Amino acid sequence: MNYLGIRFFKSIFVVLSLSLGLVACTHIRNQPTDAVMHISLMAFNDLHGHLEPSQLAIREQLNQNSIQVPAGGVAYLASAIQQLKAKNPLHAVVSAGDMIGATPLISALFLDEPTIEAVNAIGIDFNAVGNHEFDKGVAELQRMRQGGCQQYTRLKPCLVNAAFPGANFEFLAANVKKENGQTLFPAYGIKSFKQGGHEVKVGFVGMTLKGTPQMVTPEGVKGVQFESEAQTANALVPILKAQGVSALVLVIHEGGTVQGGPNDPNCPGLTGDIIPILNQLDTAFDVIVSGHTHRAYACNYQKFNPAKPFLLTSAGQYGTLLTHIELEVDALQRKVTRKSAYNLIIQSETFTNAAGVRVVPTTQLPQFTPHTEVARIVATYKAASAEQAARQIAYLPQSITRANTPSGETALGNLIADAQWAATAPVDKGAADFALMNPGGVRADLIVPPGGGAVNYGQLFSIQPFGNTLTVKTFTGQLVKELLESQYRQDRPRVLFPSAQLTYQVDLKQPVGQRVSDIRIKGQALQMNTPYRVTMNSFLATGGDAFSVFNRGTDVLGGDLDVDALTDYLAKNPGLTPPSTDRIRLY
């Protein structure tokens, strides 16, 4: 079914425009129709190199029924974008950061060159760099933009494409300054649209969150500093207006969370670090394309702050959604007179979910045929990664599994926690005292033949496929106690896997909040007022799995990919046997 011919979706755009309260109330009488331009913007964010369908589903309400729709895959995303481009020649495509970094095997093995090449084939205009773009350092990020095969990391570049071209779209980084005061990449881009002798210019300001240095390793941001988001954006308004810009779009790698669906204009429960930025932002901006939180929304922000008539959007994550923004711009008045947004599901391929249920596409929503050139690029790197995935990492005398013990620990979960502690124990990596790992982040068993066998990189990646990075934070002993107690507030405890440096006992017969005792760190009793450095993955670091206490840690330091920590740990410990599962003593 062709999206562009579905009247249903055209009506949605009108309804959203009305519900957003953003339809202009007055128009100039006898206004020449060619002076009013309808401009189509397409936006995505947090692609994270998910070139193949990620076996994720988007929930959609259809005919009073809630269904799961398979979504994602960059070839399907490309097809949706091309359809929208064909509908309206006045268009632009933007990404709100984290296009690369923390990526699956197919992209990560090749320093994310596959993702850049795939997006080149899609044809976009701007990418506002996110925090993960800095994971491998400034020089490597510049190579992503400029191309070439200079080696800046432990991995060799250009293994598949010896003429890696770099991005054919512009990177934007308004608030990332070099030591000489210049921006690392351009602060903004302008795209002009012409119709019937009239011209409209749309300005795109791109930036990442100011807190990026706390989310990546110090080496990753060496030589650059990150400035205030709102102040930086506001300072650019007169510069862009002086160049005749009629519409302003802020593309920012920062965002929020909502309790509603991806197209609820009321955005119930909107929270997040984007809010103080918006409350300080110049009202000359019309649209804010956001990211970072991996949540999808299309909000009328004026409902939260009447003085800020912004359209706020996010397309979630991994190319599962595409935000279609429609602007009506009056070329004579040089202003936006109407704006609307809709998050379109990028339907892809049937898959079977963790519960064994097949998730299949529906004909009630737009369906897309994979873009030929993008699909070719993905297939090329998939074949190349298959060889790399077979690379031997270590030898194990026996399998290490996710089989639960009465305490809630698993041998594999504890092994991963040990690996993450080892990766962050050095002073320059965080000086961690212990590590905690969430069960949901362990997705497969580590299986070797009876009697022992080799472990390859593909196996390890299947165990930790999410591309999380390690994070170290400081907690007082009191907060450590609260964190451990929070595992046992429900009838069915949600137990985190501890590294060997942490032990404690649990009595579920005791009242909630008093169930954990005899907490020891490196054999020493926990001291309530003593600061401890704790390692977790980036999912937990932001309160994932409802562990909100993780948000209260301080002195944040970002680290390497979680799968890299496991890989290095196994390589350095040949013949490793399953770790003990008695770190938690259950009574």
Residue, then its C-alpha position, 0 to 999 in steps of 0.5 A: m500500500n502506497y503511503l502517499g495515496i492514502r487519504f487516511f494519513k492526509s486527514i491525520f495531518v490535518v487533525l494533528s494540526l488542529s489539535l496542536g493548535l498551530v493552524a494560523c487564524t488569519h491569512i492575507r486576502n487574495q494571497p498568491t498561492d505560489a507565495v505559500m509553500h508547503i515544505s516537507l521535513m523528514a526526521f529520524n534520530d538514534l539510528h545507532g547503526h541498526l542497518e538490519p531490522s532490529q526485531l522490534a515492534i511498535r504498538e499501534q491502535l487500529n480499529q479499537n484493536s492494539i496490534q504489534v507492528p514489525a519495524g525498522g531496517v535502514a532499507y525500509l526507512a530509505s524507501a519511506i523517505q523516497q516516497l515522501k520526497a517524491k510527493n513533495p519536491l520541497h523537502a529536507v531530511v535531518s537526523a538528530g544524532d547518534m546515527i553512529g556509535a553503540t552499533p550492532l555488529i554489522s556496523a561496529l566491526f567496520l567503524d560505522e562506515p556501513t552506516i555512513e554509506a547507507v545513509n549516503a544512499i538515502g540522501i539526507d541533508f544534516n545530522a546534528v551530532g550526538n554524544h555517541e558520535f564522539d565514542k571513538g574520538v574527535a579525529e575519527l568523527q571527523r573521518m566519518r564526515q570527510g572520508g579516508c582511511q587514516q587509522y585512529t582506533r584499534l580497529k583498522p578502517c576501510l576493510v571493505n571499502a578502500a575508498f570510504p567517502g565519508a558523509n555526503f551530508e553535513f554534520l552540525a555541532a553548534n555548541v561543540k567548540k574547539e580550543n581555537g573557539q571555532t565549532l567542530f562542525p558547522a553550527y547551522g545549515i540553510k536550505s532554500f526552496k523556490q516556487g513561482g518566483h518566490e523563495v523560502k529559506v529554512g535554517f537548521v541549527g544542530m547540536t548535542l547535549k551539553g552533558t556529552p563529556q560525562m557520557v563518553t571517555p575523556e579521550g573521546v572529547k579531548g580538545v573540544q568543549f560543549e556549551s549551553e544548548a539554549q544560549t548557543a541556539n539563541a545567539l544564532v537567531p539574528i545571524l540566520k534572520a539576517q540571511g533571510v531565513s523564514a523558518l527555524v528548526l532546532v535539531i538537537h540530540e537531547g529529549g524527553t519522555v512521555q506517557g502517551g503514544p508517538n502521535d499524541p499531541n498532548c504528550p501526557g507526562l512530558t519530562g526530561d532534560i529537553i524541557p529547561i532548554l525549551n523554556q529558555l529557547d527563542t520563540a523564533f524557532d518553529v520546530i524542535v527535532s529531538g533525540h537521545t531518549h529513544r522515545a517517540y512523540a509529536c508534541n504541541y509544547q505550548k500546552f506545557n508553556p504557553a509562551k513557547p509555541f514549539l512543535l517538538t518531535s522525536a522518532g524514537q530509535y533504530g529507524t523504527l519510526l520516521t517523523h514527517i513534519e509539514l510546514e506551511v510557510d508564507a514567502l511574503q510574510r516570511k513566517v510559518t503559518r501552519k505546522s504539523a507532525y506525524n510519526l510514521i511506522i517503518q513496517s519491515e519484516t516478520f519476526t518471532n518475539a521473545a514470547g514465541v509470537r510471530v509479529v507480522p506486517t499489516t496491510q492497514l498501515p503503509q508497507f515499504t519495499p526495501h530500497t535497492e541500493v541501501a539493501r545492497i550496501v547492507a548485504t555487502y557488510k552483512a557478508a563481511s561481518a559474518e567472517q569477522a563474527a567467526r573470529q575466535i576470542a577465547y577457549l572455555p572448558q565449559s558453557i556458562t549459562r543464564a540458568n537462575t539460582p535461588s538467589g536470582e544470580t546466574a553464572l553468565g550474569n555474574l561473569i558479565a558484571d566481573a568483566q565490566w568491573a575489570a574494564t572500569a577498575p583502573v583509575d583512568k577508567g573510573a576506579a570502580d569498586f564493584a559493578l551491577m548488571n541487569p538480567g534483561g541485558v543478557r540475551a543468550d547463553l555462552i555455549v561451547p561443546p561438551g568438554g570445552g571449545a572456542v568462543n567467537y565474537g559473534q557469540l559474545f555480540s549475541i549475548q550483549p547486542f544492545g550496544n550499551t556503554l559502560t558508565v561509572k557513578t559515585f554513590t554514598g553507602q546509603l544510596v548503595k543500600e537503597l539501590l540494593e533494597s529496591q530490587y526486593r520491593q515486589d513479590r517477584p524480585r528483580v535482581l541485578f547481577p553483582s560483580a565479585q567485589l559485592t556480597y550481601q544477604v537477603d531476608l524476604k520475610q523482613p519488611v520492604g526496605q529492610r531486607v538487605s543486610d551484611i553488605r560488603i564491598k571488597g570484603q569490608a562492611l558498607q559504610m553509609n557515608t563513604p562514597y563508592r564508585v559503581t559500574m553499570n551499563s548506559f541503560l541502567a545509568t538512566g534508570g532503566d528497568a525502573f531502577s531510579v536510584f541509578n539516576r542519583g549517582t554523581d561524578v559520571l564517567g562514560g566508558d567502552l561498549d559492554v561487549d568489548a569489556l566482555t571480549d577483553y575479559l575472556a581474552k585475558n582469562p583463558g580457560l575461565t570457569p563459571p563464576s560463583t553464584d553465592r554473592i547474594r545469600l538468600y535466607 
